Amino acid sequence: MTDSPRRHAEIAGAGFAGLVAAVALADRGWSVRVHERTPFLRAEGFALTMHGNGVKVLQALGVFEEAVAGSMRVSRLVTRNVRNETTLTLTPPTPPYRVSREHLIQTLADAAKTRGVEIEVGSAAVGGTPDGVLELDDGRRLRADLVVGADGVNSPLRERSGLRVRRTPLPAGGAFRVMIPRSAAERAEEPGDAAVNYEYWSGRRRIIANPSSRDELYLALSCQAHDTTGKTLPLDVASWQRAYPHLEDLMVRIHRDADWSRVMWSRFEVMKLSAWSRGRLAIVGDAAHAMAPDLGQGGGTAMVNALALAVALDDHPRVEPALRLWERRERPLTEHTQRWARIYNHSTLWPESLRTWVFEQVGAWSILRRQVQRPSAHVPRGYLAKGAGHGPGPPRVAS
């Protein structure tokens, strides 16, 4: 249901959460303006894994085909130990996609603009009020029926909202991410549009390697915060070769081919708020529920919750009760995802023998696999089981 006159939303942040919310609200009759603090739309990092729940969000918005164009399907998830022995193989029920962050942002922005959403770049939000005012650094105070803070882990809107915040750095440290060209041998080994996602473990270091296109290989290298050689940029080749002797050539390629001007080491942390909203101000995405990246669900969960936000506002005629309904519906699964991602993250600190045993149990016991895969198997609120994303114009959206 939508009110008359037309309701209006001001959104801080043109990332995944902000743009999904913008498209979903516009599809439900809202006028929307999005503010991005940088002078152009961009995405932090290089690529992300879009699991089944994120795929369904893209289908519900009608942008799936465009969003995954040129990307790679993930056929299997494989973990290997320091001896390069396989310790776990998972075949996801819905194939994930490794997609370019920049391409996905642009796809969502284009979809928003075709629906009449206004996107202002170089427009930095500095605060939001519970009575529905977005405050900008140029002094403007923009009144709206809904203000959304989708402005990342260091969200100014969250910090000035009056909501209590618990921000927990994780002992497993952080990671840096790079993109390098795939070798001819890698392309020949996996010649199609599907590839294996490898996760290599060595002590308290880990490498994730997966093609994001036919020509590009995405890598995330993680280590603890006190591991100074592990964090060194550009890559300390000798240090990483000692940790992964079977990947010596890969370390040389990373050092040689990565664009180090775009790389930074980022700390893993978990974010929890006392509530996701206050009055007509809603907080979504990393600003509300940043999580360990280990289940690959940071972006997907942000998108699921942004779509669900629009659905809740369509289900209830008043904004404040709708925001409370939204949180009651979505927070339990979000916190389940944070919890299991954190458990996975802590496995970095375990002895190799224990980690290998646990991974073997996950492979052997369906009850453990279901817990790990529950977020990716989730059907987002607002997804149409049949015909999602097909046909002209915004589809009728299921609650």
VMD Tcl script that draws the C-alpha trace (Angstrom):
set ca {
  {0.00 0.00 0.00}
  {1.16 3.55 -0.65}
  {-0.06 6.81 0.84}
  {-1.30 9.84 -1.08}
  {0.36 12.26 -1.56}
  {3.49 10.50 -2.72}
  {5.98 9.74 0.07}
  {9.60 10.85 -0.14}
  {12.88 9.28 1.05}
  {16.35 10.78 1.46}
  {19.13 8.16 1.46}
  {22.73 8.68 2.57}
  {25.10 6.34 0.73}
  {25.11 5.02 -2.85}
  {26.46 1.57 -2.01}
  {24.62 -1.73 -2.33}
  {22.17 -1.08 0.52}
  {21.42 2.51 -0.44}
  {20.84 1.80 -4.13}
  {18.75 -1.35 -3.53}
  {16.59 0.62 -1.08}
  {16.25 3.42 -3.64}
  {15.14 1.09 -6.44}
  {12.77 -0.89 -4.21}
  {11.16 2.24 -2.75}
  {10.76 3.80 -6.20}
  {9.10 0.59 -7.39}
  {6.56 1.11 -4.60}
  {5.69 4.65 -5.53}
  {8.14 6.69 -3.44}
  {10.15 9.63 -4.67}
  {13.78 9.07 -3.70}
  {17.00 11.05 -3.59}
  {20.36 9.38 -2.87}
  {23.42 11.25 -1.59}
  {26.94 9.97 -2.21}
  {29.79 11.78 -0.45}
  {32.39 10.99 -3.15}
  {32.48 12.96 -6.42}
  {31.55 9.85 -8.42}
  {29.90 6.51 -7.78}
  {32.43 3.92 -6.72}
  {32.72 0.67 -4.79}
  {35.24 -0.22 -2.12}
  {37.25 -3.26 -3.15}
  {37.15 -5.16 -6.42}
  {34.66 -8.04 -6.43}
  {32.18 -9.80 -4.20}
  {30.46 -13.16 -4.11}
  {26.74 -12.82 -4.75}
  {25.11 -15.82 -3.07}
  {21.58 -17.10 -3.65}
  {19.89 -14.52 -1.44}
  {21.58 -11.64 -3.24}
  {20.79 -13.21 -6.61}
  {17.10 -13.24 -5.67}
  {17.23 -9.56 -4.69}
  {18.66 -8.72 -8.11}
  {15.92 -10.80 -9.75}
  {13.23 -9.08 -7.69}
  {14.53 -5.70 -8.88}
  {14.66 -6.86 -12.50}
  {18.42 -6.27 -12.89}
  {19.89 -9.77 -12.54}
  {20.96 -10.32 -16.15}
  {22.65 -6.92 -16.36}
  {24.29 -7.30 -12.94}
  {25.99 -10.64 -13.65}
  {26.96 -9.93 -17.26}
  {30.59 -10.93 -17.73}
  {30.88 -12.39 -14.21}
  {31.77 -15.93 -13.15}
  {29.52 -18.51 -11.56}
  {31.02 -20.27 -8.54}
  {30.63 -24.00 -9.14}
  {32.19 -25.21 -5.87}
  {33.69 -23.88 -2.65}
  {36.91 -25.71 -1.76}
  {39.14 -25.27 1.31}
  {42.72 -26.54 1.40}
  {45.31 -26.73 4.18}
  {48.99 -25.76 4.18}
  {49.85 -29.09 2.52}
  {47.39 -28.23 -0.28}
  {45.07 -31.05 0.82}
  {41.33 -30.53 0.36}
  {39.54 -30.33 3.74}
  {36.05 -29.31 2.60}
  {34.09 -29.12 -0.65}
  {30.66 -27.51 -0.81}
  {28.35 -27.26 -3.81}
  {25.94 -24.39 -3.14}
  {22.25 -25.14 -3.82}
  {22.03 -21.89 -5.81}
  {25.25 -21.10 -7.69}
  {26.83 -17.85 -6.43}
  {28.38 -15.32 -8.79}
  {31.68 -13.49 -8.34}
  {30.82 -10.06 -9.68}
  {32.63 -6.76 -10.13}
  {31.62 -4.32 -7.39}
  {31.91 -1.37 -9.74}
  {29.73 -3.04 -12.36}
  {27.09 -3.95 -9.77}
  {27.01 -0.41 -8.37}
  {26.62 1.03 -11.87}
  {23.85 -1.46 -12.71}
  {21.89 -0.53 -9.58}
  {22.47 3.19 -10.18}
  {21.20 2.89 -13.76}
  {18.12 1.02 -12.52}
  {17.49 3.73 -9.93}
  {17.76 6.53 -12.48}
  {15.33 4.84 -14.89}
  {12.81 4.85 -12.02}
  {13.24 8.56 -11.45}
  {15.60 8.37 -8.47}
  {17.83 11.43 -8.12}
  {21.47 10.68 -7.26}
  {23.65 13.51 -5.96}
  {27.40 12.88 -5.90}
  {29.74 15.03 -3.84}
  {26.90 15.33 -1.33}
  {28.04 14.30 2.16}
  {25.48 13.53 4.83}
  {26.56 14.45 8.35}
  {23.46 13.51 10.32}
  {19.82 12.53 10.35}
  {17.03 13.22 12.83}
  {14.23 10.95 14.04}
  {11.63 13.43 12.79}
  {12.81 12.92 9.20}
  {15.53 15.44 8.34}
  {18.76 14.63 6.50}
  {21.58 17.03 7.34}
  {24.29 17.69 4.73}
  {27.75 19.19 5.10}
  {26.78 22.15 2.91}
  {24.23 23.21 5.52}
  {21.11 21.88 3.80}
  {18.43 20.23 5.92}
  {16.24 18.05 3.73}
  {12.89 16.94 5.13}
  {11.50 13.52 4.19}
  {8.99 10.89 5.24}
  {11.98 8.52 5.61}
  {15.71 9.07 6.10}
  {18.00 6.09 5.45}
  {21.58 5.82 6.68}
  {23.33 3.42 4.29}
  {26.64 5.22 4.66}
  {28.99 2.42 5.74}
  {30.79 1.26 8.87}
  {31.79 4.78 9.89}
  {28.29 6.14 9.33}
  {27.83 9.74 10.53}
  {24.06 9.18 10.57}
  {24.41 6.24 12.94}
  {26.87 8.06 15.19}
  {24.51 11.02 15.62}
  {21.30 8.97 15.79}
  {21.32 8.36 19.54}
  {21.26 4.59 18.95}
  {23.67 2.55 21.06}
  {26.46 0.95 19.04}
  {28.61 -2.08 19.87}
  {31.59 -2.29 17.54}
  {33.83 -5.35 17.97}
  {37.15 -5.78 16.12}
  {37.79 -9.46 15.40}
  {40.97 -11.16 16.61}
  {41.48 -12.85 13.25}
  {42.58 -9.43 11.98}
  {41.80 -8.19 8.50}
  {42.63 -8.51 4.83}
  {43.66 -6.76 1.67}
  {42.13 -7.52 -1.70}
  {43.66 -7.41 -5.17}
  {42.77 -8.19 -8.75}
  {45.32 -9.61 -11.19}
  {45.12 -11.03 -14.74}
  {44.36 -14.74 -15.01}
  {47.11 -16.81 -16.53}
  {46.66 -18.75 -19.74}
  {46.84 -21.98 -17.73}
  {44.07 -20.81 -15.37}
  {41.82 -19.88 -18.26}
  {42.47 -23.22 -19.94}
  {41.74 -25.14 -16.73}
  {38.37 -23.39 -16.28}
  {37.43 -22.27 -19.81}
  {33.73 -21.53 -19.26}
  {31.87 -19.01 -17.13}
  {32.06 -21.19 -13.98}
  {35.00 -21.60 -11.65}
  {35.99 -22.97 -8.25}
  {36.36 -20.67 -5.24}
  {39.51 -21.78 -3.39}
  {40.27 -20.95 0.22}
  {43.86 -21.70 1.25}
  {44.84 -21.87 4.94}
  {48.29 -21.68 6.47}
  {48.60 -21.09 10.19}
  {46.79 -17.80 10.86}
  {46.88 -16.65 7.28}
  {44.32 -17.32 4.62}
  {43.93 -16.68 0.88}
  {40.68 -16.65 -1.08}
  {41.11 -17.02 -4.84}
  {38.34 -16.95 -7.41}
  {38.03 -15.54 -10.95}
  {35.67 -12.61 -11.22}
  {35.66 -12.75 -15.03}
  {37.27 -14.73 -17.84}
  {40.33 -12.49 -17.60}
  {40.62 -11.43 -13.94}
  {41.46 -13.28 -10.73}
  {40.24 -11.87 -7.43}
  {42.26 -12.58 -4.27}
  {41.79 -11.71 -0.60}
  {44.80 -12.23 1.68}
  {44.07 -12.11 5.41}
  {46.24 -12.13 8.52}
  {46.18 -10.92 12.12}
  {46.58 -7.26 12.98}
  {50.00 -7.82 14.60}
  {51.33 -9.75 11.56}
  {53.38 -6.85 10.18}
  {54.92 -8.72 7.25}
  {51.52 -10.19 6.34}
  {50.03 -6.68 6.23}
  {52.92 -5.12 4.30}
  {51.92 -3.38 1.07}
  {53.00 -4.05 -1.61}
  {53.08 -7.76 -0.83}
  {56.04 -9.15 1.10}
  {56.61 -11.96 -1.38}
  {59.11 -13.98 0.68}
  {56.91 -13.97 3.76}
  {53.86 -15.23 1.90}
  {55.92 -17.79 -0.05}
  {57.13 -19.27 3.24}
  {53.52 -19.60 4.37}
  {52.39 -21.06 1.02}
  {55.31 -22.81 -0.68}
  {52.95 -24.43 -3.20}
  {51.77 -20.95 -4.30}
  {55.19 -19.37 -4.85}
  {54.48 -18.35 -8.45}
  {51.15 -16.79 -7.46}
  {52.88 -14.54 -4.90}
  {55.24 -13.25 -7.60}
  {52.27 -12.49 -9.86}
  {50.37 -10.68 -7.09}
  {53.37 -8.47 -6.32}
  {54.00 -7.76 -10.01}
  {50.47 -7.33 -11.36}
  {48.31 -5.80 -8.60}
  {47.48 -2.09 -8.71}
  {48.85 -1.25 -5.26}
  {47.58 2.33 -5.42}
  {44.06 0.90 -4.94}
  {44.87 -1.60 -2.17}
  {44.49 -1.18 1.58}
  {44.47 -3.55 4.53}
  {41.08 -3.42 6.31}
  {40.22 -4.64 9.81}
  {37.42 -7.18 10.33}
  {34.74 -6.05 12.77}
  {31.18 -6.76 13.85}
  {28.60 -3.99 14.29}
  {25.43 -4.27 16.38}
  {22.95 -1.51 17.16}
  {20.44 -1.26 19.98}
  {17.82 -0.80 17.22}
  {17.88 -0.37 13.46}
  {15.70 2.72 13.51}
  {14.70 5.71 15.55}
  {11.59 7.56 14.54}
  {11.70 7.98 10.75}
  {15.46 7.36 10.57}
  {16.54 3.83 9.48}
  {20.08 2.43 9.45}
  {20.89 -0.38 6.98}
  {23.88 -2.24 5.55}
  {27.32 -2.15 7.15}
  {26.27 0.90 9.16}
  {23.84 -1.34 11.05}
  {25.26 -4.85 10.86}
  {28.84 -5.08 9.58}
  {30.07 -8.65 9.90}
  {33.08 -10.88 9.38}
  {33.42 -11.50 5.62}
  {33.87 -15.25 6.00}
  {30.44 -16.32 4.71}
  {30.58 -13.77 1.90}
  {27.34 -12.26 3.18}
  {28.14 -8.61 3.92}
  {26.83 -7.32 0.60}
  {24.08 -9.90 0.24}
  {22.65 -9.29 3.71}
  {22.73 -5.53 3.12}
  {20.75 -5.96 -0.10}
  {18.25 -8.37 1.46}
  {17.56 -5.98 4.32}
  {17.30 -2.96 2.01}
  {14.67 -4.71 -0.11}
  {12.84 -5.85 3.04}
  {12.84 -2.26 4.30}
  {10.85 -1.16 1.26}
  {8.48 -4.12 1.61}
  {7.75 -3.32 5.26}
  {7.01 0.30 4.36}
  {4.57 -0.98 1.72}
  {2.94 -3.31 4.24}
  {2.23 -0.65 6.87}
  {0.75 2.82 6.25}
  {2.86 4.54 8.94}
  {6.64 4.80 8.75}
  {7.63 4.26 12.38}
  {5.62 1.04 12.93}
  {6.80 -0.18 9.51}
  {10.44 0.24 10.57}
  {9.84 -1.72 13.76}
  {8.12 -4.45 11.70}
  {11.11 -4.51 9.34}
  {13.55 -5.06 12.19}
  {11.44 -7.80 13.82}
  {11.31 -9.66 10.54}
  {14.93 -9.35 9.42}
  {17.16 -9.02 12.48}
  {17.07 -12.69 13.61}
  {18.56 -13.98 10.35}
  {21.04 -11.10 10.21}
  {22.33 -11.94 13.67}
  {22.47 -15.65 12.78}
  {24.65 -14.68 9.80}
  {26.89 -12.48 11.95}
  {27.27 -15.27 14.50}
  {28.24 -18.01 12.02}
  {30.53 -15.69 10.07}
  {32.26 -14.87 13.34}
  {32.66 -18.57 14.22}
  {34.19 -19.16 10.79}
  {36.45 -16.15 11.28}
  {37.68 -17.47 14.64}
  {38.74 -20.73 12.98}
  {41.77 -18.77 11.77}
  {43.06 -18.94 15.35}
  {42.56 -22.70 15.76}
  {45.33 -25.29 15.41}
  {45.37 -26.72 11.92}
  {44.32 -30.18 13.10}
  {41.22 -28.80 14.82}
  {40.32 -26.61 11.85}
  {40.66 -29.57 9.46}
  {38.46 -31.73 11.70}
  {35.75 -29.06 11.96}
  {35.69 -28.53 8.20}
  {35.37 -32.27 7.69}
  {32.38 -32.29 10.07}
  {30.72 -29.46 8.15}
  {31.12 -31.55 5.01}
  {29.76 -34.67 6.72}
  {26.84 -33.29 8.75}
  {23.92 -31.69 6.93}
  {22.78 -29.89 10.10}
  {26.05 -27.92 10.16}
  {25.91 -27.23 6.44}
  {22.38 -25.88 6.82}
  {23.52 -23.42 9.48}
  {26.38 -22.18 7.30}
  {24.25 -22.04 4.14}
  {21.07 -20.71 5.76}
  {21.74 -17.06 4.77}
  {22.46 -17.90 1.13}
  {19.38 -20.19 0.94}
  {17.11 -17.49 2.35}
  {14.27 -16.26 0.13}
  {14.21 -12.49 0.61}
  {10.99 -10.79 1.50}
  {9.83 -9.18 -1.73}
  {11.08 -11.92 -4.05}
  {8.69 -13.41 -6.58}
  {9.23 -17.16 -6.86}
  {7.91 -17.15 -10.44}
  {8.92 -14.62 -13.04}
  {11.04 -12.49 -10.75}
  {12.60 -9.65 -12.68}
  {10.83 -10.37 -15.99}
  {8.52 -8.15 -17.95}
  {8.34 -4.40 -18.32}
  {8.12 -2.08 -15.34}
  {8.19 -2.88 -11.64}
  {6.51 -6.22 -10.88}
  {3.96 -6.75 -8.14}
  {6.10 -7.69 -5.16}
  {5.22 -10.40 -2.66}
  {5.48 -9.59 1.05}
}
mol new
graphics top color blue
foreach p $ca { graphics top sphere $p radius 0.5 }
foreach p [lrange $ca 0 end-1] q [lrange $ca 1 end] { graphics top cylinder $p $q radius 0.2 }
display resetview
